[in-house]
Amino acid sequence: MSEKENQITVVGEVEADRKELLPAEDKPVDEKKDEDGLDTLEEGVLLEEEFKAPKLPLWTLFKIFFNFGLNAWGGPVAQIALIKEQLVDQEKWISKQTFSRVYAVYQILPGPEAAELCCYFAHLSRGKIGALLGGLGFILPGWVLMTVGSLLYDVIKENMYFLASFKALQPIVAAMVLRAVHKLGDHALVNPKTNKLDYLLFWLALLAAFNSVLHINIFITLFVFGIVTTLFRRNYKILSYLVIVLLYVGVGIYIHFKGLPSEAALGVGVAPGPVPGFGNLFALGLLGGLLSFGGAYTSIPFVLQEASVIGGWISQKVFLDGVALANALPAPTVIFSTFVGAVGGGVGRAGPAQVWWSLLGSLLTTIGMFIPCFSFTIIGHKLWDAIVHYPLVEDFLEGITGSVIGFILITAFTLLKGSLESAAVPIKRDDGTSTPGTSDVAIAAVLYVVGIYVLYNFKHKLTSVVLVLVAAIAGQFLYR
């Protein structure tokens, strides 16, 4: 049984069943457990018409979702469980069958599913303005906490105690990203009809990882592999193989005449350095949000590439620290974009006004990251439901989602390498001496292994939060 089934049985393997789910209109329903322990619905007790979202005052509606945001600990599964328990199980805004279908749509679309569900439920109550307020209410606590954390980070980032904690956190974050590859792969690389490993998507993920090593642009890879999946699903298998061959023939010709592309070729240069513009920070968040299929970890490779490798205005170490902060807060993990925006906004802008520039950068990057999430609901859930389940679009998106796993895998190893290199840098003590540095690399490697073990063996919703806090405390003893 997967981790999601252990944490929330209803949400569990929705994606595996989504093509068989039917709308619940005009169908009486009752609950029972199927052979896998998932909730199913059949004739008996409640009519779909008996489920109805109340029309609440706007302030009341905002407070409901603000409260969800305050309690959004433990990642998307725990956040979705919280929303479902109150609005579906207790207050019956919609039926469980409708919830399953709605959730299946947001699993396909980019963006944090919990925030998208908040927009959806608030839209049921008060339309488009309700969707806007519901989404804002959910993300506001995390945005405020991350903005404050970003500003404090800039003030105390050279403090030896602070450096010791974050030195211990970096291999833990690398472990979280590797664990995310497995969790996302359980969903993205599984055939929804058979609930078994989809070998086409598995091989495309491996090829995407290979493309990352070759520095082939991420958008080229995603587009081509989306086309390949669409052709393969239509039984044009020879043509799909030909597309792959043509891709690598083209890459081979390029390498022969111009050499291996630089690492910067992976991205598009949307936020160039040394001082990114505020429009660039907004665009960085927007493109990151559009690539967040399945959650925050799918947008991490792109944002890291654009801000660190191409832009050069944020180091890999600082980026890792931002992801660590995001995992310790009650918020969707994509809130790491707020930290990145705050760093970008403050770069090259010294003086008393730097704080305000950092605030503006954090706000614009966050808005960009969440615009897709808000737009999908405000434009119309039914429209997107029809679009993503149109066979050609569905197959194309499956190819993209599967391919992204390969990029995350390479990013996981890149972050591990960065955390070990960072561990080798001595920390200067207040008395002028320094920590060993070389032996710290071994400690970082041990922390990474411990992190992997904990993430795989402890299924509680607060595991990642507790792991971050324990690592931060342990850093005071290990690196000073």
Disulfide bonds with the S-S distance in Angstrom:
none
